[in-house]
């Protein structure tokens, strides 16, 4: 056991006395989000509906707000359109 401890001390000393290669480690700070615990942000169904209303469609009726992509029926100038809103990104597209 004493030999192992002495060997460990010698190895650490030789590592400290090694010549400098000139390379330096860069420290990078990363913000890591744990999506499972607290970052479950998404639009509410009412907010997504309001986004379609702001595009000039009235009335806007909810078709489905169950999954991550919400769907709505909207009317403009007498024509009915289907809109989809991604609840995580807020992206709105017409179907």
C-alpha positions as a LaTeX table, in Angstrom:
\begin{tabular}{lrrr}
\hline
Residue & $x$ (\AA) & $y$ (\AA) & $z$ (\AA) \\
\hline
Unk1 & 0.00 & 0.00 & 0.00 \\
Unk2 & 2.89 & 2.38 & 0.77 \\
Unk3 & 4.41 & 1.62 & $-2.64$ \\
Unk4 & 1.13 & 2.50 & $-4.33$ \\
Unk5 & 0.89 & 5.80 & $-2.45$ \\
Unk6 & 4.52 & 6.64 & $-3.27$ \\
Unk7 & 3.92 & 5.81 & $-6.93$ \\
Unk8 & 0.86 & 8.07 & $-6.98$ \\
Unk9 & 2.87 & 10.94 & $-5.49$ \\
Unk10 & 5.64 & 10.47 & $-8.06$ \\
Unk11 & 3.17 & 10.34 & $-10.91$ \\
Unk12 & 1.49 & 13.56 & $-9.83$ \\
Unk13 & 4.84 & 15.33 & $-9.41$ \\
Unk14 & 5.99 & 14.25 & $-12.85$ \\
Unk15 & 2.71 & 15.50 & $-14.33$ \\
Unk16 & 3.19 & 18.88 & $-12.66$ \\
Unk17 & 6.75 & 19.18 & $-13.95$ \\
Unk18 & 5.90 & 18.28 & $-17.54$ \\
Unk19 & 6.89 & 20.93 & $-20.08$ \\
Unk20 & 4.20 & 23.39 & $-21.13$ \\
Unk21 & 2.86 & 22.59 & $-24.62$ \\
Unk22 & 1.39 & 26.06 & $-25.09$ \\
Unk23 & $-2.14$ & 24.77 & $-25.50$ \\
Unk24 & $-4.69$ & 26.21 & $-23.16$ \\
Unk25 & $-8.11$ & 24.92 & $-22.40$ \\
Unk26 & $-10.95$ & 27.30 & $-23.14$ \\
Unk27 & $-13.75$ & 27.60 & $-20.65$ \\
Unk28 & $-17.18$ & 27.73 & $-22.21$ \\
Unk29 & $-20.28$ & 28.45 & $-20.19$ \\
Unk30 & $-23.34$ & 26.61 & $-21.46$ \\
Unk31 & $-26.84$ & 27.04 & $-20.18$ \\
Unk32 & $-28.32$ & 23.59 & $-20.03$ \\
Unk33 & $-32.09$ & 23.36 & $-19.70$ \\
Unk34 & $-33.71$ & 20.34 & $-18.22$ \\
Unk35 & $-36.89$ & 20.24 & $-20.30$ \\
Unk36 & $-38.41$ & 17.49 & $-18.22$ \\
Unk37 & $-38.55$ & 19.40 & $-14.96$ \\
Unk38 & $-39.38$ & 23.07 & $-15.47$ \\
Unk39 & $-39.21$ & 24.15 & $-19.10$ \\
Unk40 & $-42.59$ & 23.00 & $-20.34$ \\
Unk41 & $-43.48$ & 26.39 & $-21.82$ \\
Unk42 & $-46.19$ & 26.45 & $-24.42$ \\
Unk43 & $-48.90$ & 28.75 & $-25.71$ \\
Unk44 & $-52.36$ & 28.44 & $-24.27$ \\
Unk45 & $-55.19$ & 27.62 & $-26.62$ \\
Unk46 & $-56.70$ & 31.07 & $-26.07$ \\
Unk47 & $-53.42$ & 32.82 & $-26.94$ \\
Unk48 & $-53.05$ & 30.77 & $-30.13$ \\
Unk49 & $-56.65$ & 31.60 & $-31.08$ \\
Unk50 & $-55.93$ & 35.29 & $-30.52$ \\
Unk51 & $-52.91$ & 35.04 & $-32.86$ \\
Unk52 & $-55.22$ & 33.87 & $-35.64$ \\
Unk53 & $-57.72$ & 36.65 & $-34.78$ \\
Unk54 & $-54.93$ & 39.22 & $-35.16$ \\
Unk55 & $-54.42$ & 38.07 & $-38.74$ \\
Unk56 & $-57.88$ & 39.43 & $-39.60$ \\
Unk57 & $-60.04$ & 36.32 & $-39.35$ \\
Unk58 & $-63.33$ & 36.40 & $-37.44$ \\
Unk59 & $-64.85$ & 34.32 & $-35.95$ \\
Unk60 & $-62.11$ & 31.88 & $-34.97$ \\
Unk61 & $-63.41$ & 28.62 & $-33.51$ \\
Unk62 & $-61.32$ & 25.95 & $-31.83$ \\
Unk63 & $-61.11$ & 22.72 & $-33.75$ \\
Unk64 & $-58.57$ & 20.96 & $-31.48$ \\
Unk65 & $-56.25$ & 22.07 & $-28.67$ \\
Unk66 & $-55.20$ & 18.61 & $-27.45$ \\
Unk67 & $-51.74$ & 18.02 & $-28.96$ \\
Unk68 & $-48.78$ & 20.38 & $-29.41$ \\
Unk69 & $-50.29$ & 21.64 & $-32.68$ \\
Unk70 & $-53.57$ & 23.49 & $-32.18$ \\
Unk71 & $-56.09$ & 23.77 & $-35.03$ \\
Unk72 & $-58.75$ & 26.41 & $-35.64$ \\
Unk73 & $-61.54$ & 27.20 & $-38.10$ \\
Unk74 & $-61.48$ & 30.84 & $-39.13$ \\
Unk75 & $-63.63$ & 32.93 & $-41.47$ \\
Unk76 & $-62.67$ & 35.88 & $-43.67$ \\
Unk77 & $-64.87$ & 37.40 & $-46.39$ \\
Unk78 & $-67.32$ & 34.51 & $-46.11$ \\
Unk79 & $-64.69$ & 31.81 & $-46.74$ \\
Unk80 & $-63.67$ & 29.28 & $-44.08$ \\
Unk81 & $-60.00$ & 28.49 & $-43.50$ \\
Unk82 & $-58.18$ & 26.01 & $-41.28$ \\
Unk83 & $-55.21$ & 27.31 & $-39.29$ \\
Unk84 & $-52.61$ & 25.44 & $-37.27$ \\
Unk85 & $-50.52$ & 26.93 & $-34.46$ \\
Unk86 & $-47.54$ & 25.12 & $-32.95$ \\
Unk87 & $-47.86$ & 25.58 & $-29.19$ \\
Unk88 & $-44.10$ & 25.46 & $-28.49$ \\
Unk89 & $-42.82$ & 27.76 & $-31.24$ \\
Unk90 & $-45.88$ & 29.95 & $-31.97$ \\
Unk91 & $-45.58$ & 29.24 & $-35.71$ \\
Unk92 & $-48.92$ & 29.82 & $-37.51$ \\
Unk93 & $-49.73$ & 28.24 & $-40.86$ \\
Unk94 & $-52.79$ & 27.75 & $-43.00$ \\
Unk95 & $-53.92$ & 24.22 & $-43.81$ \\
\hline
\end{tabular}
